[in-house]
Amino acid sequence: TDGAVADTVVAPYNRVPELDDTVAAVIVEPVAANMGLVAPAPGFLEGLRTACDAAGALLVFDEVITGFRLAPGGAAEHFGVTPDLWCFG
């Protein structure tokens, strides 16, 4: 809907955005497969986890493509960062 589009912010990959209490969730591909398999920069996923915790937002990993290819526990296990929710294909 128009409201959902207006309430969605697209942030550059590998940059931790500033979040406030109006943000409900950050949805991210831990490895950006939609851009040709771009790995997260050191500290990026950890920074997202910290920013989400501080803002009271959920961290959601979109692992539809990466799934269990990185490790049996997905990107969370591989990178040592646990999201609040995962999305697997």
PyMOL Python script that loads the backbone (N, CA, C, O; Angstrom):
from pymol import cmd

cmd.read_pdbstr("""\
ATOM      1  N   THR A   1       0.840  -1.181   0.000  1.00  0.00           N
ATOM      2  CA  THR A   1       0.000   0.000   0.000  1.00  0.00           C
ATOM      3  C   THR A   1       0.882   1.239   0.000  1.00  0.00           C
ATOM      4  O   THR A   1       2.086   1.166   0.245  1.00  0.00           O
ATOM      5  N   ASP A   2       0.263   2.369  -0.278  1.00  0.00           N
ATOM      6  CA  ASP A   2       1.013   3.625  -0.264  1.00  0.00           C
ATOM      7  C   ASP A   2       1.609   3.893   1.112  1.00  0.00           C
ATOM      8  O   ASP A   2       2.723   4.405   1.220  1.00  0.00           O
ATOM      9  N   GLY A   3       0.871   3.548   2.160  1.00  0.00           N
ATOM     10  CA  GLY A   3       1.369   3.762   3.517  1.00  0.00           C
ATOM     11  C   GLY A   3       2.606   2.940   3.811  1.00  0.00           C
ATOM     12  O   GLY A   3       3.550   3.429   4.432  1.00  0.00           O
ATOM     13  N   ALA A   4       2.607   1.684   3.366  1.00  0.00           N
ATOM     14  CA  ALA A   4       3.764   0.823   3.595  1.00  0.00           C
ATOM     15  C   ALA A   4       4.984   1.351   2.856  1.00  0.00           C
ATOM     16  O   ALA A   4       6.095   1.333   3.386  1.00  0.00           O
ATOM     17  N   VAL A   5       4.778   1.815   1.648  1.00  0.00           N
ATOM     18  CA  VAL A   5       5.890   2.374   0.877  1.00  0.00           C
ATOM     19  C   VAL A   5       6.428   3.627   1.562  1.00  0.00           C
ATOM     20  O   VAL A   5       7.641   3.812   1.661  1.00  0.00           O
ATOM     21  N   ALA A   6       5.545   4.469   2.025  1.00  0.00           N
ATOM     22  CA  ALA A   6       5.962   5.712   2.688  1.00  0.00           C
ATOM     23  C   ALA A   6       6.710   5.437   3.991  1.00  0.00           C
ATOM     24  O   ALA A   6       7.545   6.240   4.407  1.00  0.00           O
ATOM     25  N   ASP A   7       6.418   4.315   4.631  1.00  0.00           N
ATOM     26  CA  ASP A   7       7.041   3.985   5.912  1.00  0.00           C
ATOM     27  C   ASP A   7       8.265   3.081   5.774  1.00  0.00           C
ATOM     28  O   ASP A   7       8.787   2.591   6.776  1.00  0.00           O
ATOM     29  N   THR A   8       8.725   2.857   4.547  1.00  0.00           N
ATOM     30  CA  THR A   8       9.882   2.005   4.298  1.00  0.00           C
ATOM     31  C   THR A   8      11.079   2.863   3.910  1.00  0.00           C
ATOM     32  O   THR A   8      10.982   3.739   3.051  1.00  0.00           O
ATOM     33  N   VAL A   9      12.204   2.598   4.557  1.00  0.00           N
ATOM     34  CA  VAL A   9      13.446   3.303   4.248  1.00  0.00           C
ATOM     35  C   VAL A   9      14.438   2.277   3.720  1.00  0.00           C
ATOM     36  O   VAL A   9      14.638   1.234   4.343  1.00  0.00           O
ATOM     37  N   VAL A  10      15.054   2.554   2.591  1.00  0.00           N
ATOM     38  CA  VAL A  10      16.082   1.682   2.037  1.00  0.00           C
ATOM     39  C   VAL A  10      17.434   2.297   2.382  1.00  0.00           C
ATOM     40  O   VAL A  10      17.731   3.427   1.994  1.00  0.00           O
ATOM     41  N   ALA A  11      18.242   1.546   3.109  1.00  0.00           N
ATOM     42  CA  ALA A  11      19.554   2.036   3.544  1.00  0.00           C
ATOM     43  C   ALA A  11      20.649   1.324   2.756  1.00  0.00           C
ATOM     44  O   ALA A  11      20.463   0.179   2.343  1.00  0.00           O
ATOM     45  N   PRO A  12      21.782   1.979   2.543  1.00  0.00           N
ATOM     46  CA  PRO A  12      22.897   1.334   1.838  1.00  0.00           C
ATOM     47  C   PRO A  12      23.406   0.119   2.618  1.00  0.00           C
ATOM     48  O   PRO A  12      23.479   0.145   3.847  1.00  0.00           O
ATOM     49  N   TYR A  13      23.755  -0.938   1.891  1.00  0.00           N
ATOM     50  CA  TYR A  13      24.297  -2.139   2.519  1.00  0.00           C
ATOM     51  C   TYR A  13      25.681  -1.833   3.075  1.00  0.00           C
ATOM     52  O   TYR A  13      26.429  -1.036   2.509  1.00  0.00           O
ATOM     53  N   ASN A  14      26.008  -2.470   4.176  1.00  0.00           N
ATOM     54  CA  ASN A  14      27.289  -2.341   4.871  1.00  0.00           C
ATOM     55  C   ASN A  14      27.465  -0.998   5.571  1.00  0.00           C
ATOM     56  O   ASN A  14      28.581  -0.637   5.947  1.00  0.00           O
ATOM     57  N   ARG A  15      26.384  -0.264   5.747  1.00  0.00           N
ATOM     58  CA  ARG A  15      26.402   0.960   6.559  1.00  0.00           C
ATOM     59  C   ARG A  15      25.310   0.823   7.607  1.00  0.00           C
ATOM     60  O   ARG A  15      24.156   0.553   7.275  1.00  0.00           O
ATOM     61  N   VAL A  16      25.663   1.007   8.850  1.00  0.00           N
ATOM     62  CA  VAL A  16      24.679   0.894   9.930  1.00  0.00           C
ATOM     63  C   VAL A  16      23.910   2.209  10.010  1.00  0.00           C
ATOM     64  O   VAL A  16      24.499   3.257  10.275  1.00  0.00           O
ATOM     65  N   PRO A  17      22.592   2.158   9.780  1.00  0.00           N
ATOM     66  CA  PRO A  17      21.807   3.396   9.836  1.00  0.00           C
ATOM     67  C   PRO A  17      21.544   3.819  11.278  1.00  0.00           C
ATOM     68  O   PRO A  17      21.571   2.998  12.195  1.00  0.00           O
ATOM     69  N   GLU A  18      21.290   5.104  11.459  1.00  0.00           N
ATOM     70  CA  GLU A  18      20.844   5.579  12.766  1.00  0.00           C
ATOM     71  C   GLU A  18      19.371   5.235  12.892  1.00  0.00           C
ATOM     72  O   GLU A  18      18.580   5.545  12.000  1.00  0.00           O
ATOM     73  N   LEU A  19      19.001   4.602  13.985  1.00  0.00           N
ATOM     74  CA  LEU A  19      17.623   4.184  14.201  1.00  0.00           C
ATOM     75  C   LEU A  19      17.045   4.929  15.392  1.00  0.00           C
ATOM     76  O   LEU A  19      17.762   5.296  16.323  1.00  0.00           O
ATOM     77  N   ASP A  20      15.733   5.145  15.346  1.00  0.00           N
ATOM     78  CA  ASP A  20      15.052   5.714  16.509  1.00  0.00           C
ATOM     79  C   ASP A  20      13.860   4.827  16.842  1.00  0.00           C
ATOM     80  O   ASP A  20      13.674   3.776  16.230  1.00  0.00           O
ATOM     81  N   ASP A  21      13.062   5.247  17.802  1.00  0.00           N
ATOM     82  CA  ASP A  21      11.967   4.391  18.262  1.00  0.00           C
ATOM     83  C   ASP A  21      10.787   4.324  17.295  1.00  0.00           C
ATOM     84  O   ASP A  21       9.778   3.691  17.605  1.00  0.00           O
ATOM     85  N   THR A  22      10.896   4.965  16.130  1.00  0.00           N
ATOM     86  CA  THR A  22       9.840   4.836  15.119  1.00  0.00           C
ATOM     87  C   THR A  22      10.100   3.661  14.181  1.00  0.00           C
ATOM     88  O   THR A  22       9.252   3.323  13.355  1.00  0.00           O
ATOM     89  N   VAL A  23      11.273   3.037  14.307  1.00  0.00           N
ATOM     90  CA  VAL A  23      11.638   1.906  13.449  1.00  0.00           C
ATOM     91  C   VAL A  23      11.159   0.617  14.103  1.00  0.00           C
ATOM     92  O   VAL A  23      11.504   0.329  15.249  1.00  0.00           O
ATOM     93  N   ALA A  24      10.361  -0.159  13.370  1.00  0.00           N
ATOM     94  CA  ALA A  24       9.847  -1.421  13.901  1.00  0.00           C
ATOM     95  C   ALA A  24      10.824  -2.566  13.666  1.00  0.00           C
ATOM     96  O   ALA A  24      10.978  -3.440  14.520  1.00  0.00           O
ATOM     97  N   ALA A  25      11.485  -2.562  12.508  1.00  0.00           N
ATOM     98  CA  ALA A  25      12.370  -3.672  12.171  1.00  0.00           C
ATOM     99  C   ALA A  25      13.356  -3.262  11.092  1.00  0.00           C
ATOM    100  O   ALA A  25      13.110  -2.352  10.300  1.00  0.00           O
ATOM    101  N   VAL A  26      14.480  -3.962  11.088  1.00  0.00           N
ATOM    102  CA  VAL A  26      15.457  -3.858  10.010  1.00  0.00           C
ATOM    103  C   VAL A  26      15.511  -5.234   9.369  1.00  0.00           C
ATOM    104  O   VAL A  26      15.791  -6.230  10.036  1.00  0.00           O
ATOM    105  N   ILE A  27      15.243  -5.285   8.081  1.00  0.00           N
ATOM    106  CA  ILE A  27      15.294  -6.543   7.329  1.00  0.00           C
ATOM    107  C   ILE A  27      16.521  -6.476   6.430  1.00  0.00           C
ATOM    108  O   ILE A  27      16.678  -5.541   5.646  1.00  0.00           O
ATOM    109  N   VAL A  28      17.388  -7.474   6.550  1.00  0.00           N
ATOM    110  CA  VAL A  28      18.648  -7.444   5.809  1.00  0.00           C
ATOM    111  C   VAL A  28      19.013  -8.845   5.345  1.00  0.00           C
ATOM    112  O   VAL A  28      18.750  -9.828   6.039  1.00  0.00           O
ATOM    113  N   GLU A  29      19.618  -8.930   4.171  1.00  0.00           N
ATOM    114  CA  GLU A  29      20.265 -10.163   3.745  1.00  0.00           C
ATOM    115  C   GLU A  29      21.653 -10.157   4.396  1.00  0.00           C
ATOM    116  O   GLU A  29      22.447  -9.265   4.100  1.00  0.00           O
ATOM    117  N   PRO A  30      21.969 -11.105   5.259  1.00  0.00           N
ATOM    118  CA  PRO A  30      23.282 -11.101   5.902  1.00  0.00           C
ATOM    119  C   PRO A  30      24.424 -11.125   4.881  1.00  0.00           C
ATOM    120  O   PRO A  30      25.454 -10.483   5.084  1.00  0.00           O
ATOM    121  N   VAL A  31      24.242 -11.854   3.802  1.00  0.00           N
ATOM    122  CA  VAL A  31      25.120 -11.805   2.639  1.00  0.00           C
ATOM    123  C   VAL A  31      24.227 -11.341   1.500  1.00  0.00           C
ATOM    124  O   VAL A  31      23.260 -12.017   1.148  1.00  0.00           O
ATOM    125  N   ALA A  32      24.546 -10.200   0.929  1.00  0.00           N
ATOM    126  CA  ALA A  32      23.661  -9.583  -0.065  1.00  0.00           C
ATOM    127  C   ALA A  32      23.702 -10.341  -1.386  1.00  0.00           C
ATOM    128  O   ALA A  32      24.467  -9.997  -2.287  1.00  0.00           O
ATOM    129  N   ALA A  33      22.883 -11.363  -1.490  1.00  0.00           N
ATOM    130  CA  ALA A  33      22.847 -12.198  -2.684  1.00  0.00           C
ATOM    131  C   ALA A  33      22.206 -11.475  -3.863  1.00  0.00           C
ATOM    132  O   ALA A  33      22.477 -11.809  -5.016  1.00  0.00           O
ATOM    133  N   ASN A  34      21.365 -10.495  -3.585  1.00  0.00           N
ATOM    134  CA  ASN A  34      20.707  -9.772  -4.673  1.00  0.00           C
ATOM    135  C   ASN A  34      21.656  -8.802  -5.373  1.00  0.00           C
ATOM    136  O   ASN A  34      21.287  -8.186  -6.373  1.00  0.00           O
ATOM    137  N   MET A  35      22.877  -8.665  -4.851  1.00  0.00           N
ATOM    138  CA  MET A  35      23.878  -7.780  -5.456  1.00  0.00           C
ATOM    139  C   MET A  35      25.122  -8.566  -5.876  1.00  0.00           C
ATOM    140  O   MET A  35      26.195  -7.985  -6.038  1.00  0.00           O
ATOM    141  N   GLY A  36      24.987  -9.861  -6.050  1.00  0.00           N
ATOM    142  CA  GLY A  36      26.124 -10.664  -6.486  1.00  0.00           C
ATOM    143  C   GLY A  36      26.968 -11.218  -5.356  1.00  0.00           C
ATOM    144  O   GLY A  36      28.186 -11.327  -5.496  1.00  0.00           O
ATOM    145  N   LEU A  37      26.354 -11.565  -4.249  1.00  0.00           N
ATOM    146  CA  LEU A  37      27.018 -12.159  -3.082  1.00  0.00           C
ATOM    147  C   LEU A  37      28.054 -11.229  -2.456  1.00  0.00           C
ATOM    148  O   LEU A  37      29.248 -11.528  -2.449  1.00  0.00           O
ATOM    149  N   VAL A  38      27.591 -10.116  -1.940  1.00  0.00           N
ATOM    150  CA  VAL A  38      28.436  -9.159  -1.228  1.00  0.00           C
ATOM    151  C   VAL A  38      28.450  -9.550   0.249  1.00  0.00           C
ATOM    152  O   VAL A  38      27.408  -9.605   0.901  1.00  0.00           O
ATOM    153  N   ALA A  39      29.635  -9.816   0.756  1.00  0.00           N
ATOM    154  CA  ALA A  39      29.770 -10.192   2.168  1.00  0.00           C
ATOM    155  C   ALA A  39      29.608  -8.962   3.057  1.00  0.00           C
ATOM    156  O   ALA A  39      29.910  -7.845   2.638  1.00  0.00           O
ATOM    157  N   PRO A  40      29.132  -9.169   4.278  1.00  0.00           N
ATOM    158  CA  PRO A  40      29.028  -8.032   5.190  1.00  0.00           C
ATOM    159  C   PRO A  40      30.414  -7.542   5.610  1.00  0.00           C
ATOM    160  O   PRO A  40      31.321  -8.339   5.852  1.00  0.00           O
ATOM    161  N   ALA A  41      30.559  -6.237   5.691  1.00  0.00           N
ATOM    162  CA  ALA A  41      31.813  -5.657   6.176  1.00  0.00           C
ATOM    163  C   ALA A  41      31.996  -6.037   7.643  1.00  0.00           C
ATOM    164  O   ALA A  41      31.013  -6.238   8.356  1.00  0.00           O
ATOM    165  N   PRO A  42      33.237  -6.137   8.098  1.00  0.00           N
ATOM    166  CA  PRO A  42      33.457  -6.437   9.517  1.00  0.00           C
ATOM    167  C   PRO A  42      32.706  -5.442  10.404  1.00  0.00           C
ATOM    168  O   PRO A  42      32.830  -4.228  10.243  1.00  0.00           O
ATOM    169  N   GLY A  43      31.934  -5.975  11.332  1.00  0.00           N
ATOM    170  CA  GLY A  43      31.193  -5.143  12.271  1.00  0.00           C
ATOM    171  C   GLY A  43      29.818  -4.702  11.805  1.00  0.00           C
ATOM    172  O   GLY A  43      29.056  -4.140  12.591  1.00  0.00           O
ATOM    173  N   PHE A  44      29.480  -4.947  10.528  1.00  0.00           N
ATOM    174  CA  PHE A  44      28.189  -4.486  10.008  1.00  0.00           C
ATOM    175  C   PHE A  44      27.012  -5.170  10.701  1.00  0.00           C
ATOM    176  O   PHE A  44      26.123  -4.494  11.218  1.00  0.00           O
ATOM    177  N   LEU A  45      26.998  -6.491  10.716  1.00  0.00           N
ATOM    178  CA  LEU A  45      25.873  -7.205  11.326  1.00  0.00           C
ATOM    179  C   LEU A  45      25.829  -6.966  12.834  1.00  0.00           C
ATOM    180  O   LEU A  45      24.750  -6.827  13.410  1.00  0.00           O
ATOM    181  N   GLU A  46      26.989  -6.919  13.469  1.00  0.00           N
ATOM    182  CA  GLU A  46      27.038  -6.610  14.898  1.00  0.00           C
ATOM    183  C   GLU A  46      26.490  -5.208  15.159  1.00  0.00           C
ATOM    184  O   GLU A  46      25.775  -4.986  16.135  1.00  0.00           O
ATOM    185  N   GLY A  47      26.830  -4.267  14.280  1.00  0.00           N
ATOM    186  CA  GLY A  47      26.331  -2.901  14.411  1.00  0.00           C
ATOM    187  C   GLY A  47      24.831  -2.817  14.249  1.00  0.00           C
ATOM    188  O   GLY A  47      24.164  -2.061  14.956  1.00  0.00           O
ATOM    189  N   LEU A  48      24.291  -3.603  13.305  1.00  0.00           N
ATOM    190  CA  LEU A  48      22.833  -3.641  13.138  1.00  0.00           C
ATOM    191  C   LEU A  48      22.165  -4.196  14.391  1.00  0.00           C
ATOM    192  O   LEU A  48      21.145  -3.676  14.842  1.00  0.00           O
ATOM    193  N   ARG A  49      22.750  -5.261  14.952  1.00  0.00           N
ATOM    194  CA  ARG A  49      22.183  -5.859  16.171  1.00  0.00           C
ATOM    195  C   ARG A  49      22.155  -4.821  17.298  1.00  0.00           C
ATOM    196  O   ARG A  49      21.150  -4.684  17.994  1.00  0.00           O
ATOM    197  N   THR A  50      23.240  -4.109  17.471  1.00  0.00           N
ATOM    198  CA  THR A  50      23.340  -3.090  18.521  1.00  0.00           C
ATOM    199  C   THR A  50      22.353  -1.956  18.280  1.00  0.00           C
ATOM    200  O   THR A  50      21.674  -1.517  19.208  1.00  0.00           O
ATOM    201  N   ALA A  51      22.271  -1.478  17.036  1.00  0.00           N
ATOM    202  CA  ALA A  51      21.360  -0.375  16.705  1.00  0.00           C
ATOM    203  C   ALA A  51      19.906  -0.786  16.917  1.00  0.00           C
ATOM    204  O   ALA A  51      19.107  -0.005  17.434  1.00  0.00           O
ATOM    205  N   CYS A  52      19.564  -2.005  16.519  1.00  0.00           N
ATOM    206  CA  CYS A  52      18.192  -2.488  16.713  1.00  0.00           C
ATOM    207  C   CYS A  52      17.865  -2.614  18.196  1.00  0.00           C
ATOM    208  O   CYS A  52      16.783  -2.219  18.631  1.00  0.00           O
ATOM    209  N   ASP A  53      18.785  -3.157  18.964  1.00  0.00           N
ATOM    210  CA  ASP A  53      18.556  -3.285  20.408  1.00  0.00           C
ATOM    211  C   ASP A  53      18.335  -1.917  21.045  1.00  0.00           C
ATOM    212  O   ASP A  53      17.438  -1.753  21.872  1.00  0.00           O
ATOM    213  N   ALA A  54      19.143  -0.945  20.665  1.00  0.00           N
ATOM    214  CA  ALA A  54      19.039   0.393  21.248  1.00  0.00           C
ATOM    215  C   ALA A  54      17.724   1.077  20.881  1.00  0.00           C
ATOM    216  O   ALA A  54      17.173   1.840  21.675  1.00  0.00           O
ATOM    217  N   ALA A  55      17.218   0.801  19.663  1.00  0.00           N
ATOM    218  CA  ALA A  55      15.985   1.447  19.192  1.00  0.00           C
ATOM    219  C   ALA A  55      14.735   0.643  19.530  1.00  0.00           C
ATOM    220  O   ALA A  55      13.618   1.116  19.319  1.00  0.00           O
ATOM    221  N   GLY A  56      14.912  -0.567  20.052  1.00  0.00           N
ATOM    222  CA  GLY A  56      13.759  -1.422  20.323  1.00  0.00           C
ATOM    223  C   GLY A  56      13.154  -1.997  19.054  1.00  0.00           C
ATOM    224  O   GLY A  56      11.960  -2.295  19.007  1.00  0.00           O
ATOM    225  N   ALA A  57      13.980  -2.153  18.024  1.00  0.00           N
ATOM    226  CA  ALA A  57      13.525  -2.680  16.734  1.00  0.00           C
ATOM    227  C   ALA A  57      13.949  -4.139  16.587  1.00  0.00           C
ATOM    228  O   ALA A  57      14.916  -4.582  17.208  1.00  0.00           O
ATOM    229  N   LEU A  58      13.222  -4.871  15.768  1.00  0.00           N
ATOM    230  CA  LEU A  58      13.580  -6.254  15.471  1.00  0.00           C
ATOM    231  C   LEU A  58      14.641  -6.293  14.382  1.00  0.00           C
ATOM    232  O   LEU A  58      14.631  -5.472  13.465  1.00  0.00           O
ATOM    233  N   LEU A  59      15.553  -7.250  14.487  1.00  0.00           N
ATOM    234  CA  LEU A  59      16.518  -7.515  13.424  1.00  0.00           C
ATOM    235  C   LEU A  59      16.060  -8.788  12.728  1.00  0.00           C
ATOM    236  O   LEU A  59      15.918  -9.833  13.363  1.00  0.00           O
ATOM    237  N   VAL A  60      15.830  -8.698  11.424  1.00  0.00           N
ATOM    238  CA  VAL A  60      15.324  -9.819  10.636  1.00  0.00           C
ATOM    239  C   VAL A  60      16.353 -10.161   9.564  1.00  0.00           C
ATOM    240  O   VAL A  60      16.752  -9.298   8.782  1.00  0.00           O
ATOM    241  N   PHE A  61      16.779 -11.420   9.530  1.00  0.00           N
ATOM    242  CA  PHE A  61      17.687 -11.890   8.487  1.00  0.00           C
ATOM    243  C   PHE A  61      16.866 -12.534   7.376  1.00  0.00           C
ATOM    244  O   PHE A  61      16.105 -13.469   7.622  1.00  0.00           O
ATOM    245  N   ASP A  62      17.019 -12.035   6.163  1.00  0.00           N
ATOM    246  CA  ASP A  62      16.415 -12.628   4.977  1.00  0.00           C
ATOM    247  C   ASP A  62      17.430 -13.615   4.415  1.00  0.00           C
ATOM    248  O   ASP A  62      18.391 -13.224   3.752  1.00  0.00           O
ATOM    249  N   GLU A  63      17.207 -14.901   4.689  1.00  0.00           N
ATOM    250  CA  GLU A  63      18.126 -15.933   4.231  1.00  0.00           C
ATOM    251  C   GLU A  63      17.473 -16.853   3.211  1.00  0.00           C
ATOM    252  O   GLU A  63      17.776 -18.044   3.154  1.00  0.00           O
ATOM    253  N   VAL A  64      16.583 -16.297   2.412  1.00  0.00           N
ATOM    254  CA  VAL A  64      15.918 -17.098   1.388  1.00  0.00           C
ATOM    255  C   VAL A  64      16.954 -17.696   0.439  1.00  0.00           C
ATOM    256  O   VAL A  64      16.807 -18.842   0.015  1.00  0.00           O
ATOM    257  N   ILE A  65      17.992 -16.943   0.101  1.00  0.00           N
ATOM    258  CA  ILE A  65      19.017 -17.457  -0.810  1.00  0.00           C
ATOM    259  C   ILE A  65      20.165 -18.104  -0.044  1.00  0.00           C
ATOM    260  O   ILE A  65      20.594 -19.202  -0.399  1.00  0.00           O
ATOM    261  N   THR A  66      20.672 -17.449   1.000  1.00  0.00           N
ATOM    262  CA  THR A  66      21.824 -18.004   1.713  1.00  0.00           C
ATOM    263  C   THR A  66      21.440 -19.187   2.585  1.00  0.00           C
ATOM    264  O   THR A  66      22.202 -20.147   2.699  1.00  0.00           O
ATOM    265  N   GLY A  67      20.283 -19.130   3.194  1.00  0.00           N
ATOM    266  CA  GLY A  67      19.753 -20.242   3.983  1.00  0.00           C
ATOM    267  C   GLY A  67      20.789 -20.959   4.813  1.00  0.00           C
ATOM    268  O   GLY A  67      21.525 -20.331   5.575  1.00  0.00           O
ATOM    269  N   PHE A  68      20.852 -22.256   4.673  1.00  0.00           N
ATOM    270  CA  PHE A  68      21.772 -23.070   5.459  1.00  0.00           C
ATOM    271  C   PHE A  68      23.068 -23.336   4.700  1.00  0.00           C
ATOM    272  O   PHE A  68      23.819 -24.247   5.051  1.00  0.00           O
ATOM    273  N   ARG A  69      23.330 -22.552   3.669  1.00  0.00           N
ATOM    274  CA  ARG A  69      24.542 -22.739   2.879  1.00  0.00           C
ATOM    275  C   ARG A  69      25.795 -22.257   3.622  1.00  0.00           C
ATOM    276  O   ARG A  69      26.892 -22.764   3.388  1.00  0.00           O
ATOM    277  N   LEU A  70      25.629 -21.292   4.502  1.00  0.00           N
ATOM    278  CA  LEU A  70      26.786 -20.750   5.223  1.00  0.00           C
ATOM    279  C   LEU A  70      27.194 -21.627   6.397  1.00  0.00           C
ATOM    280  O   LEU A  70      28.382 -21.786   6.677  1.00  0.00           O
ATOM    281  N   ALA A  71      26.212 -22.191   7.081  1.00  0.00           N
ATOM    282  CA  ALA A  71      26.448 -23.032   8.258  1.00  0.00           C
ATOM    283  C   ALA A  71      25.122 -23.695   8.612  1.00  0.00           C
ATOM    284  O   ALA A  71      24.072 -23.217   8.183  1.00  0.00           O
ATOM    285  N   PRO A  72      25.139 -24.782   9.382  1.00  0.00           N
ATOM    286  CA  PRO A  72      23.870 -25.405   9.776  1.00  0.00           C
ATOM    287  C   PRO A  72      22.923 -24.432  10.482  1.00  0.00           C
ATOM    288  O   PRO A  72      21.704 -24.578  10.391  1.00  0.00           O
ATOM    289  N   GLY A  73      23.476 -23.445  11.183  1.00  0.00           N
ATOM    290  CA  GLY A  73      22.666 -22.434  11.864  1.00  0.00           C
ATOM    291  C   GLY A  73      22.519 -21.154  11.060  1.00  0.00           C
ATOM    292  O   GLY A  73      22.166 -20.110  11.608  1.00  0.00           O
ATOM    293  N   GLY A  74      22.788 -21.230   9.764  1.00  0.00           N
ATOM    294  CA  GLY A  74      22.632 -20.066   8.894  1.00  0.00           C
ATOM    295  C   GLY A  74      23.676 -18.991   9.163  1.00  0.00           C
ATOM    296  O   GLY A  74      24.721 -19.248   9.760  1.00  0.00           O
ATOM    297  N   ALA A  75      23.367 -17.785   8.708  1.00  0.00           N
ATOM    298  CA  ALA A  75      24.293 -16.661   8.864  1.00  0.00           C
ATOM    299  C   ALA A  75      24.528 -16.326  10.332  1.00  0.00           C
ATOM    300  O   ALA A  75      25.610 -15.872  10.704  1.00  0.00           O
ATOM    301  N   ALA A  76      23.515 -16.548  11.165  1.00  0.00           N
ATOM    302  CA  ALA A  76      23.674 -16.257  12.593  1.00  0.00           C
ATOM    303  C   ALA A  76      24.835 -17.057  13.171  1.00  0.00           C
ATOM    304  O   ALA A  76      25.674 -16.513  13.889  1.00  0.00           O
ATOM    305  N   GLU A  77      24.879 -18.329  12.860  1.00  0.00           N
ATOM    306  CA  GLU A  77      25.977 -19.166  13.342  1.00  0.00           C
ATOM    307  C   GLU A  77      27.294 -18.751  12.700  1.00  0.00           C
ATOM    308  O   GLU A  77      28.311 -18.625  13.382  1.00  0.00           O
ATOM    309  N   HIS A  78      27.276 -18.541  11.399  1.00  0.00           N
ATOM    310  CA  HIS A  78      28.500 -18.218  10.663  1.00  0.00           C
ATOM    311  C   HIS A  78      29.128 -16.909  11.135  1.00  0.00           C
ATOM    312  O   HIS A  78      30.344 -16.829  11.311  1.00  0.00           O
ATOM    313  N   PHE A  79      28.299 -15.882  11.341  1.00  0.00           N
ATOM    314  CA  PHE A  79      28.811 -14.559  11.707  1.00  0.00           C
ATOM    315  C   PHE A  79      28.711 -14.254  13.202  1.00  0.00           C
ATOM    316  O   PHE A  79      29.242 -13.243  13.662  1.00  0.00           O
ATOM    317  N   GLY A  80      28.039 -15.115  13.960  1.00  0.00           N
ATOM    318  CA  GLY A  80      27.931 -14.909  15.398  1.00  0.00           C
ATOM    319  C   GLY A  80      27.001 -13.775  15.798  1.00  0.00           C
ATOM    320  O   GLY A  80      27.185 -13.159  16.848  1.00  0.00           O
ATOM    321  N   VAL A  81      26.007 -13.500  14.970  1.00  0.00           N
ATOM    322  CA  VAL A  81      25.018 -12.453  15.257  1.00  0.00           C
ATOM    323  C   VAL A  81      23.638 -13.085  15.160  1.00  0.00           C
ATOM    324  O   VAL A  81      23.293 -13.652  14.122  1.00  0.00           O
ATOM    325  N   THR A  82      22.848 -13.001  16.213  1.00  0.00           N
ATOM    326  CA  THR A  82      21.533 -13.635  16.232  1.00  0.00           C
ATOM    327  C   THR A  82      20.434 -12.615  15.967  1.00  0.00           C
ATOM    328  O   THR A  82      20.284 -11.647  16.713  1.00  0.00           O
ATOM    329  N   PRO A  83      19.662 -12.836  14.895  1.00  0.00           N
ATOM    330  CA  PRO A  83      18.527 -11.947  14.628  1.00  0.00           C
ATOM    331  C   PRO A  83      17.337 -12.334  15.499  1.00  0.00           C
ATOM    332  O   PRO A  83      17.338 -13.383  16.144  1.00  0.00           O
ATOM    333  N   ASP A  84      16.331 -11.479  15.509  1.00  0.00           N
ATOM    334  CA  ASP A  84      15.091 -11.805  16.216  1.00  0.00           C
ATOM    335  C   ASP A  84      14.238 -12.756  15.392  1.00  0.00           C
ATOM    336  O   ASP A  84      13.531 -13.603  15.938  1.00  0.00           O
ATOM    337  N   LEU A  85      14.309 -12.613  14.088  1.00  0.00           N
ATOM    338  CA  LEU A  85      13.543 -13.454  13.160  1.00  0.00           C
ATOM    339  C   LEU A  85      14.411 -13.801  11.960  1.00  0.00           C
ATOM    340  O   LEU A  85      15.301 -13.042  11.578  1.00  0.00           O
ATOM    341  N   TRP A  86      14.137 -14.966  11.371  1.00  0.00           N
ATOM    342  CA  TRP A  86      14.777 -15.376  10.125  1.00  0.00           C
ATOM    343  C   TRP A  86      13.695 -15.608   9.090  1.00  0.00           C
ATOM    344  O   TRP A  86      12.560 -15.946   9.427  1.00  0.00           O
ATOM    345  N   CYS A  87      14.050 -15.426   7.841  1.00  0.00           N
ATOM    346  CA  CYS A  87      13.160 -15.790   6.740  1.00  0.00           C
ATOM    347  C   CYS A  87      13.926 -16.751   5.848  1.00  0.00           C
ATOM    348  O   CYS A  87      14.919 -16.378   5.223  1.00  0.00           O
ATOM    349  N   PHE A  88      13.456 -17.996   5.793  1.00  0.00           N
ATOM    350  CA  PHE A  88      14.051 -19.008   4.927  1.00  0.00           C
ATOM    351  C   PHE A  88      13.039 -19.348   3.846  1.00  0.00           C
ATOM    352  O   PHE A  88      11.838 -19.379   4.111  1.00  0.00           O
ATOM    353  N   GLY A  89      13.510 -19.605   2.627  1.00  0.00           N
ATOM    354  CA  GLY A  89      12.656 -19.874   1.473  1.00  0.00           C
ATOM    355  C   GLY A  89      11.586 -20.823   1.659  1.00  0.00           C
ATOM    356  O   GLY A  89      10.831 -21.093   0.725  1.00  0.00           O
TER     357      GLY A  89
END
""", "prot")
cmd.dss("prot")
cmd.show_as("cartoon", "prot")
cmd.util.cbc("prot")
cmd.orient("prot")
